[in-house]
Amino acid sequence: MINDPLLAVKLTGKAGGIDIGYMGSYDEKSQFILPYDYGSDYVFTDNLGSYSNILRLRRSMGGDNFIGLIATDREVKKGFNRVLGFDGSFNFAGSMYINWEGLYYSTREINDPDIYSSDIRFGKNNEHTLTFDGESFSGFGGYLELQRRTRNYNGGVSFSLAPPELRRDLGYASNNNYYSLSAWNNYTFYPEKSFVLRIEPQLNAGIRYDYDNRIREQWLIPGFWCLFKKQINMNGGYLAVNNEEYEGVYHTNVNRGWINVNISTFNKATGGAFFELGKYIVRFEQPSFVGFGFYGETWLDLKPVDRLHSSLTYIYTELSKEAGGEKLYTGYIFRNKTSFQFNKNLFLRLIFQYDSFDKHITFDPLLSYKWNPFTVFYIGSSHGFDNYDAGNKKTRFIETGRQLFAKFQYLFRL
C-alpha cells in the first residue's frame, strides 16, 4: 500500500487500442500487511522509505471481451514485493462468460527483525516465518470463473488459488494458503401490478481447503433480495451451514442470520438499517470458541438544501459467551459527516466520530478550493480526543493527537 507519499505520479492514456495506466511514488512511511493462514498482521513504520510502481494494460476484444496485464513492484531497502498477472473475460453463447486471472507473487523480505518479529510459520513445509529475516519466496495463484447472465438468472461457479507465499505490498490480502470452490445462483421474478417490483431468491455455497488438503471452511447461505415501489429494497440471508477450522479448533454450526433495509423514498432524507444475530467464532480467545452476538447499524442521509449534506451512522455490537450469558464486549460508534458547497469552487467537509469502545473522539475538518476539475487546493486537520478520569465520577476529554496538512493538485498535460 501507499501510505504517505513524498512524491507521486499518475499517467493514463491509450496506444494502439491498449488502455494504459501507470502510477509511481516514493513513500516515506512504508506499511505492510502480512497475510497467513488465519488472518494477517499489520506493520507500520515511520522512517522506512519505499519506491512503488503500478502498471495496468487492458485491450478490449469487442463487447465484454478483454485481456489485460497488471504488474506491481515495491522496493524497500534491499527487499521487494513483485506481482505479475494476466486476466481476461470471454463471452460466448450470448449469456455465458469465462473470467480468469493468473498471478505470480515474488517477495524478498527486508532483513530487520527489530521492525517485525513473529513465530508464525508458513510455506508448504512451514519453512518460512513472518519475521523480517531476509527470506525469499514465490508462488502462483489466481481464479477461474464460469458465469451465466440472463434477465432472470445469474449464477456461476468459481475456483480460487491463494498460495502460502501470497503477499501484496501494493494491495490487500486478508489471508492465504487456501484453494476454494464456490457456486452461486440468483433467479429474479418480476411480479406484475404489485407493490413488489422484483423478488430474487439466492443460494451461495462453497468449500475451502488449505494447501495440505485439509478442510478449512464450508458454507451454505440461502438468501433473498426484494425491490419495492417508492425506492425501497430489502435483502437478507442465513448461514444455514457454517463450519470453520480456526487455529486447530474445528467449529461447526456457527449459524446466524441478517436483514438489510434501504429506503430512498424522499429526496431530502434517505436511510436504512442492518441487523445480524446469531453465533460467531470468538477468535481473540485461546482456544477459540463459538459465542453469541448481535450487530446493528442504522444510517440517515439528510439533504435539507442542495448545498448541505449530512450523513449520520450509528453502529452497536455485542458478543457473549452464550445467548443471554456473560458479555465479552459491548459498545457503539456514532459518526457524522457534514459537507457544505459554498459555491462551485469552495467546499467544506466536517467529520465527527465517537467510539465508546476506546472512549475516543475524532474530528476532521477539510476545506478545498477548486480552480478547475484538475487543479485543487486542500487544507485540513485531524484531531483526536481521549476520555480521562477527572475524579468524582466525572470524565474529561483531552486532545491527544493533532495533524495539519495541505495539498495542491495540478494536472500537467504532455
C-alpha positions as CSV (number, residue, x, y, z in Angstrom):
1,M,0.0,0.0,0.0
2,I,1.0,3.6,-0.5
3,N,0.7,5.5,2.8
4,D,2.5,8.8,2.9
5,P,4.0,9.6,-0.5
6,L,6.5,12.4,-0.7
7,L,6.2,12.4,-4.5
8,A,3.7,10.6,-6.8
9,V,3.0,10.5,-10.5
10,K,-0.1,9.1,-12.4
11,L,-0.2,8.6,-16.1
12,T,-3.1,7.4,-18.2
13,G,-3.5,7.0,-22.0
14,K,-4.2,4.8,-24.9
15,A,-1.9,3.4,-27.6
16,G,-2.9,1.2,-30.5
17,G,-6.1,0.1,-28.9
18,I,-4.5,-0.7,-25.5
19,D,-5.6,1.3,-22.4
20,I,-2.5,2.2,-20.3
21,G,-2.4,3.3,-16.6
22,Y,0.7,3.9,-14.5
23,M,1.3,5.2,-11.0
24,G,4.6,5.6,-9.2
25,S,5.5,7.1,-5.9
26,Y,8.1,7.4,-3.2
27,D,6.6,6.7,0.3
28,E,8.3,8.0,3.4
29,K,6.3,5.7,5.9
30,S,6.0,2.2,4.4
31,Q,3.4,-0.1,5.8
32,F,3.0,-3.9,5.4
33,I,0.1,-6.3,5.5
34,L,1.4,-9.8,6.2
35,P,-1.2,-12.5,5.4
36,Y,-1.1,-16.0,6.8
37,D,-3.5,-19.0,7.2
38,Y,-5.8,-17.4,9.8
39,G,-5.6,-13.7,9.1
40,S,-2.9,-11.0,8.7
41,D,-0.6,-8.8,10.7
42,Y,-0.2,-5.1,10.1
43,V,3.2,-3.4,10.4
44,F,3.7,0.3,10.5
45,T,7.0,2.2,10.1
46,D,7.5,5.9,10.2
47,N,11.1,6.2,8.8
48,L,11.3,3.4,6.2
49,G,11.1,4.7,2.6
50,S,9.9,2.7,-0.4
51,Y,9.5,3.1,-4.2
52,S,6.3,1.8,-5.7
53,N,5.3,1.2,-9.3
54,I,1.9,0.0,-10.6
55,L,1.2,-0.7,-14.3
56,R,-2.1,-1.7,-15.9
57,L,-2.6,-2.6,-19.6
58,R,-6.0,-3.6,-21.0
59,R,-7.1,-4.4,-24.5
60,S,-10.7,-4.6,-25.5
61,M,-11.6,-7.5,-27.8
62,G,-15.1,-6.2,-28.6
63,G,-18.2,-6.4,-26.5
64,D,-17.5,-7.6,-22.9
65,N,-14.3,-9.5,-24.0
66,F,-10.9,-8.2,-22.9
67,I,-7.4,-9.3,-22.0
68,G,-5.1,-7.4,-19.6
69,L,-1.9,-7.3,-17.6
70,I,-1.2,-6.0,-14.1
71,A,2.3,-5.5,-12.7
72,T,3.2,-4.1,-9.3
73,D,6.6,-3.6,-7.7
74,R,7.6,-2.1,-4.3
75,E,11.2,-1.8,-3.3
76,V,12.1,-1.3,0.4
77,K,15.8,-1.2,1.4
78,K,17.2,-4.5,-0.1
79,G,13.7,-6.1,-0.1
80,F,10.9,-6.2,-2.7
81,N,7.5,-7.5,-3.4
82,R,6.5,-8.0,-7.1
83,V,3.2,-9.3,-8.6
84,L,2.7,-10.1,-12.2
85,G,-0.7,-11.1,-13.5
86,F,-2.7,-11.6,-16.6
87,D,-6.5,-11.5,-16.7
88,G,-9.4,-11.6,-19.1
89,S,-13.0,-12.2,-19.9
90,F,-14.6,-14.1,-22.7
91,N,-18.3,-14.0,-23.7
92,F,-19.8,-16.9,-25.7
93,A,-23.2,-18.3,-26.5
94,G,-24.8,-15.0,-25.7
95,S,-25.1,-15.3,-21.9
96,M,-22.0,-17.3,-20.9
97,Y,-18.8,-15.8,-19.6
98,I,-15.4,-17.1,-18.6
99,N,-13.5,-14.8,-16.3
100,W,-9.9,-15.6,-15.3
101,E,-6.8,-14.2,-13.7
102,G,-3.3,-15.8,-13.2
103,L,-0.9,-14.2,-10.7
104,Y,2.8,-14.7,-9.9
105,Y,4.0,-13.5,-6.5
106,S,7.6,-12.9,-5.7
107,T,8.9,-11.5,-2.4
108,R,12.3,-10.8,-0.8
109,E,11.9,-9.6,2.8
110,I,14.0,-6.9,4.3
111,N,16.4,-8.3,6.9
112,D,15.5,-6.4,10.1
113,P,13.7,-8.4,12.8
114,D,13.6,-5.3,15.0
115,I,10.9,-3.9,12.7
116,Y,8.8,-7.1,12.9
117,S,9.3,-10.5,14.5
118,S,6.8,-13.4,14.7
119,D,6.7,-17.1,15.5
120,I,4.1,-17.7,12.8
121,R,5.4,-20.0,10.1
122,F,4.1,-20.6,6.5
123,G,5.1,-22.4,3.3
124,K,4.5,-25.9,2.0
125,N,6.7,-27.3,4.8
126,N,6.5,-24.4,7.2
127,E,10.0,-23.4,6.1
128,H,9.4,-19.6,6.3
129,T,8.4,-17.2,9.2
130,L,6.6,-13.9,9.0
131,T,9.7,-12.3,10.7
132,F,11.6,-9.8,8.6
133,D,14.7,-12.0,8.2
134,G,15.6,-11.6,4.6
135,E,13.8,-14.7,3.2
136,S,12.8,-15.1,-0.4
137,F,9.7,-16.9,-1.6
138,S,7.3,-17.0,-4.5
139,G,4.1,-18.7,-5.7
140,F,1.3,-18.9,-8.3
141,G,-2.4,-18.0,-7.7
142,G,-5.5,-16.7,-9.4
143,Y,-9.0,-17.7,-10.2
144,L,-11.2,-19.2,-12.9
145,E,-14.9,-18.4,-13.1
146,L,-17.7,-19.7,-15.3
147,Q,-20.8,-17.5,-15.2
148,R,-24.2,-17.2,-16.9
149,R,-26.1,-13.9,-17.0
150,T,-29.7,-13.5,-18.3
151,R,-32.6,-11.2,-17.4
152,N,-33.9,-13.7,-14.9
153,Y,-30.9,-15.9,-14.0
154,N,-27.4,-15.0,-12.7
155,G,-25.2,-17.8,-11.4
156,G,-21.8,-19.5,-11.7
157,V,-19.0,-21.5,-10.3
158,S,-15.6,-20.2,-9.3
159,F,-12.2,-21.8,-8.4
160,S,-9.6,-19.7,-6.5
161,L,-6.0,-20.3,-5.5
162,A,-4.1,-18.3,-2.9
163,P,-0.7,-19.9,-2.2
164,P,1.1,-19.7,1.2
165,E,3.6,-17.4,-0.4
166,L,1.0,-14.9,-1.5
167,R,1.8,-11.3,-0.5
168,R,0.6,-8.0,-2.0
169,D,2.5,-5.0,-0.7
170,L,0.6,-2.8,-3.2
171,G,-2.8,-4.2,-2.5
172,Y,-4.7,-6.2,0.1
173,A,-4.8,-9.8,1.2
174,S,-6.6,-10.8,4.4
175,N,-5.2,-14.4,4.4
176,N,-3.6,-17.0,2.2
177,N,-2.8,-20.8,2.0
178,Y,-6.1,-21.9,0.5
179,Y,-7.9,-23.1,-2.6
180,S,-11.7,-22.9,-2.8
181,L,-14.6,-23.9,-4.9
182,S,-17.8,-21.9,-4.7
183,A,-21.1,-21.5,-6.5
184,W,-24.0,-19.0,-6.5
185,N,-27.4,-18.9,-8.1
186,N,-29.9,-15.9,-8.2
187,Y,-33.2,-16.0,-10.0
188,T,-35.2,-12.8,-10.5
189,F,-39.0,-12.7,-10.7
190,Y,-40.8,-9.6,-12.0
191,P,-44.3,-9.5,-10.4
192,E,-47.0,-7.6,-12.4
193,K,-49.3,-5.0,-10.9
194,S,-47.7,-5.4,-7.4
195,F,-46.1,-3.2,-4.8
196,V,-43.1,-5.6,-5.2
197,L,-41.2,-4.9,-8.4
198,R,-38.6,-7.7,-8.1
199,I,-38.1,-10.8,-6.0
200,E,-34.7,-12.6,-6.1
201,P,-34.1,-15.8,-4.2
202,Q,-30.4,-16.6,-3.8
203,L,-28.2,-19.5,-2.9
204,N,-24.5,-19.4,-2.2
205,A,-22.3,-22.4,-1.3
206,G,-18.7,-23.3,-1.1
207,I,-15.8,-25.2,0.4
208,R,-12.2,-24.1,1.2
209,Y,-9.1,-26.3,1.7
210,D,-5.5,-25.4,2.7
211,Y,-2.5,-26.5,0.7
212,D,-2.2,-29.6,2.9
213,N,-5.7,-30.6,1.6
214,R,-7.4,-30.1,5.0
215,I,-10.9,-28.7,5.0
216,R,-10.8,-25.2,6.4
217,E,-14.4,-23.9,5.8
218,Q,-17.8,-25.0,4.5
219,W,-20.8,-22.8,3.9
220,L,-24.3,-22.8,2.6
221,I,-26.2,-19.5,2.5
222,P,-29.8,-19.1,1.3
223,G,-30.9,-15.5,0.9
224,F,-33.2,-13.1,-0.9
225,W,-33.4,-9.6,-2.4
226,C,-36.5,-7.6,-3.0
227,L,-37.2,-4.3,-4.7
228,F,-40.4,-2.4,-3.8
229,K,-42.0,0.7,-5.2
230,K,-41.1,4.0,-3.6
231,Q,-37.4,3.1,-4.0
232,I,-37.3,0.6,-1.1
233,N,-35.2,-2.5,-1.2
234,M,-34.6,-5.3,1.3
235,N,-32.2,-8.2,1.4
236,G,-31.3,-10.9,3.9
237,G,-29.7,-14.3,4.4
238,Y,-29.0,-17.1,6.8
239,L,-25.8,-19.1,7.3
240,A,-27.5,-22.5,7.3
241,V,-24.1,-24.3,7.1
242,N,-21.1,-22.5,8.5
243,N,-18.2,-24.7,9.6
244,E,-14.7,-23.4,10.0
245,E,-11.3,-24.5,11.4
246,Y,-9.5,-21.8,13.3
247,E,-6.1,-22.4,14.8
248,G,-6.6,-26.1,15.4
249,V,-10.2,-25.9,16.5
250,Y,-12.9,-27.0,14.1
251,H,-16.1,-25.1,14.8
252,T,-19.5,-26.4,13.5
253,N,-23.0,-24.9,13.2
254,V,-21.9,-21.3,13.6
255,N,-25.3,-20.2,12.3
256,R,-26.6,-16.6,12.1
257,G,-29.0,-14.5,10.0
258,W,-29.2,-10.9,8.9
259,I,-31.5,-8.5,7.2
260,N,-30.9,-5.2,5.5
261,V,-33.4,-2.4,4.5
262,N,-32.8,0.8,2.4
263,I,-35.4,3.5,2.0
264,S,-34.9,6.3,-0.6
265,T,-38.5,7.4,-0.9
266,F,-37.8,11.0,-0.1
267,N,-35.3,13.3,-1.8
268,K,-34.3,15.2,1.4
269,A,-33.9,12.2,3.7
270,T,-32.9,8.6,3.0
271,G,-31.8,5.9,5.4
272,G,-31.7,2.3,6.3
273,A,-30.8,-0.4,8.8
274,F,-28.8,-3.6,9.0
275,F,-29.2,-6.3,11.8
276,E,-27.3,-9.5,12.3
277,L,-28.0,-12.0,15.1
278,G,-26.5,-15.4,15.9
279,K,-23.3,-17.3,16.5
280,Y,-19.8,-16.0,15.9
281,I,-16.3,-17.5,16.4
282,V,-14.5,-15.8,19.3
283,R,-11.1,-15.6,17.7
284,F,-9.4,-13.4,20.3
285,E,-9.6,-16.1,23.0
286,Q,-7.3,-19.2,23.2
287,P,-8.5,-21.7,22.3
288,S,-11.2,-20.1,20.2
289,F,-14.9,-21.0,20.8
290,V,-18.3,-20.2,19.5
291,G,-20.2,-17.3,21.2
292,F,-23.5,-15.4,20.6
293,G,-23.6,-11.9,19.2
294,F,-25.6,-9.1,17.8
295,Y,-24.6,-6.4,15.3
296,G,-26.8,-3.5,14.3
297,E,-26.3,-0.4,12.1
298,T,-28.6,2.4,11.2
299,W,-27.9,5.4,8.9
300,L,-29.7,8.5,7.8
301,D,-28.7,10.9,5.0
302,L,-30.1,14.4,5.2
303,K,-30.1,17.0,2.4
304,P,-32.3,19.9,3.6
305,V,-30.9,22.2,0.8
306,D,-28.9,21.4,-2.3
307,R,-25.6,22.6,-0.9
308,L,-25.8,20.9,2.5
309,H,-25.4,17.2,3.0
310,S,-25.2,15.4,6.4
311,S,-24.8,11.7,7.0
312,L,-25.4,10.1,10.4
313,T,-24.4,6.5,11.3
314,Y,-24.9,4.5,14.5
315,I,-23.3,1.1,15.0
316,Y,-23.9,-1.1,18.0
317,T,-22.3,-4.5,18.6
318,E,-22.1,-7.0,21.4
319,L,-20.7,-10.5,21.9
320,S,-21.4,-13.0,24.7
321,K,-20.1,-16.5,25.7
322,E,-23.6,-17.8,25.0
323,A,-27.1,-16.4,24.4
324,G,-28.1,-14.3,27.4
325,G,-24.7,-15.1,29.1
326,E,-21.7,-13.1,30.2
327,K,-20.8,-10.2,27.9
328,L,-17.3,-10.4,26.3
329,Y,-17.8,-6.8,25.0
330,T,-20.4,-4.3,24.1
331,G,-20.3,-0.8,22.6
332,Y,-21.2,1.6,19.9
333,I,-19.8,4.0,17.3
334,F,-21.5,7.2,16.3
335,R,-20.3,9.1,13.2
336,N,-21.4,12.2,11.4
337,K,-20.2,13.6,8.1
338,T,-21.4,17.0,7.0
339,S,-20.4,18.9,3.9
340,F,-21.4,22.3,2.5
341,Q,-20.8,23.6,-1.0
342,F,-20.4,27.4,-0.7
343,N,-20.2,27.8,-4.5
344,K,-18.8,25.9,-7.4
345,N,-15.2,26.4,-6.2
346,L,-15.3,26.4,-2.3
347,F,-16.2,23.2,-0.3
348,L,-16.2,22.4,3.4
349,R,-16.3,18.9,5.0
350,L,-16.5,18.1,8.7
351,I,-16.3,14.5,10.1
352,F,-17.1,13.7,13.8
353,Q,-16.9,10.3,15.4
354,Y,-17.2,8.9,18.9
355,D,-16.0,5.4,19.7
356,S,-17.4,4.1,23.0
357,F,-15.0,1.1,23.0
358,D,-12.0,3.3,23.3
359,K,-13.8,6.4,24.6
360,H,-12.2,8.3,21.8
361,I,-13.4,11.3,19.7
362,T,-12.0,12.2,16.3
363,F,-12.7,15.5,14.5
364,D,-11.5,16.1,10.9
365,P,-12.3,19.4,9.1
366,L,-11.3,19.8,5.4
367,L,-11.5,22.9,3.2
368,S,-10.9,22.8,-0.6
369,Y,-10.8,25.3,-3.4
370,K,-11.2,24.1,-7.0
371,W,-10.0,26.3,-9.8
372,N,-10.9,23.7,-12.4
373,P,-11.7,20.0,-12.4
374,F,-8.0,19.2,-12.3
375,T,-6.5,21.9,-10.1
376,V,-7.4,21.8,-6.5
377,F,-6.0,23.2,-3.2
378,Y,-6.8,21.3,0.1
379,I,-6.2,22.4,3.7
380,G,-7.3,20.4,6.7
381,S,-6.6,18.9,10.0
382,S,-7.2,15.8,12.1
383,H,-7.8,15.9,15.9
384,G,-8.1,13.1,18.5
385,F,-9.5,13.4,22.0
386,D,-9.4,10.7,24.7
387,N,-11.5,10.4,27.8
388,Y,-9.6,10.6,31.1
389,D,-10.9,10.2,34.6
390,A,-11.3,13.6,36.2
391,G,-12.4,12.2,39.6
392,N,-15.8,12.3,41.3
393,K,-17.1,10.0,38.5
394,K,-16.6,12.8,36.0
395,T,-14.9,12.5,32.7
396,R,-12.7,14.9,30.7
397,F,-11.8,14.8,27.0
398,I,-8.2,15.9,26.3
399,E,-6.8,16.4,22.9
400,T,-4.1,13.7,22.4
401,G,-3.4,14.0,18.7
402,R,-3.3,16.7,16.1
403,Q,-2.2,16.7,12.4
404,L,-2.3,19.6,10.0
405,F,-1.9,19.2,6.2
406,A,-2.2,21.0,2.9
407,K,-2.2,19.6,-0.7
408,F,-2.1,21.3,-4.1
409,Q,-3.0,19.2,-7.1
410,Y,-2.3,20.4,-10.7
411,L,-2.7,18.5,-13.9
412,F,0.2,18.7,-16.4
413,R,-0.7,17.7,-20.0
414,L,2.1,16.3,-22.1
